[in-house]
């Protein structure tokens, strides 16, 4: 049973603290992800507490795995060796 499945007893929506625990990051890091829009969330209640839907969190985690996979493939490709793509300094022209 993964962390998200064990959190299913909490209901459809997770608090930022629950989300932080599942992601194994701090509450402030989770808040920053939500405020930036990287991790979609909603504000509920009179005082506007943030909530993350469990299915949205699952999709976010899957997308991060895919992003990591693609980055790894990119780094292994021939393109990773092209200095002009990564801002490596060009040699100075001879005079």
N, C-alpha and C positions, 0 to 999 in steps of 0.2 A: 504494500500500500504506500503510495507516494504522499508527500506533504499536502498536496491539494486535495487528494481523496480523503485524507484524515481530517482536513478542515471542512469537509462537506457537512459535518454536524453543525457548523456555524451558520449555515444557510447559503443563499444565493450570493450574497455580497459579503466581502471581507473588509475589515478595518485596515487602515494603513499599517497598524502594528502586526496584524495577522499576515498581511502581504509581505511585510519586511521579514517576518520569521520564515515564511515559505521561501523567499528569495535569499535568505541568509545574508541580509544587508541591514544597515541601520534604518531606523524610522525616518531620519532626516534624508537619507538617500532615496528612500521610497517616496517621500514627499516631493523631492526634487524631480523624480521621474514623472510624477503626476502633474506637478506644476508646469513642467516643460511640455507636457502633452505626449511624451514618449510612451507612457503607460496610461491609457484612457481610464478615467474614473468619473464618478458623479458626486455631487454634493447633495446630501439629504438632511432632513430635519431642520428645525428652526435655527440651530447654531451652525449649520452647514458643514457637517462632518463628511469627510471624503470616504467613499466606498468604491472598492474595485470588484467588479463582477468576476466570479470564479472562472467562467469560460473565457473572459477577456484576459485574465492572468495566464491561463493555459495557452492561449494563442500567442501572447507576448513571449512566453518562455520558448515555445516552438519556433517563433520567428528569430529569437536570439540564437538558438541552435543552428538554424539555417544560415543566419548571418555569419556565424563562426565558421561553418562548413565552407561557405563561399569564400570567405577571406583566406582560409587555409588553402583552398584550391588556387586562388589568385596568387598567393605568395609562392606556391610551388610551380607556377606557370613560367613560361619564358618571359612574359611581360614584366615580371617582378625584377628582372635584370636590366631593364631599360632606364638609365639614369634620368633621361628627360621627363619621364613620367613622375618621378619622385623628388624632383628638385635638387638633384645632385649637381654640384658646381661643374660647370663646363671648363674645359681646359682653356687657358688664355691663348689667343692666336699668336703665332710667331710673327716677329717683325723683321 
